[in-house]
Amino acid sequence: MEIAGNNPLVPVVTVYTRRYAIEDNEDRFTLDVDVQTDLGKSLPFAVLEFKSNEFKPAPWALLAIGLKSIKISKFLWATER
């Protein structure tokens, strides 16, 4: 609300995905597959994400898979023309 001020909030885009997740008290892994929008866009890849409550690198086992690291915001991707 701080950003919108008195302007109404309206839907911009809806992002659909099938999400698989596992978490404990510190860490969370998510795998988003079949990412699509209501505007007809779709990601040509899945998104595997690691988040932690502590500042630490991704676990070695995840790094050993050999995936390339990228930074992507599904919301910004979905709203880009």
Secondary structure, DSSP 8 states (H G I E B T S, - for coil): -TTTTTS-------EEEEEEEEE-SSEEEEEEEEEEETTS-B-SS-EEEEEESS-----HHHHHT--------HHHHHH--
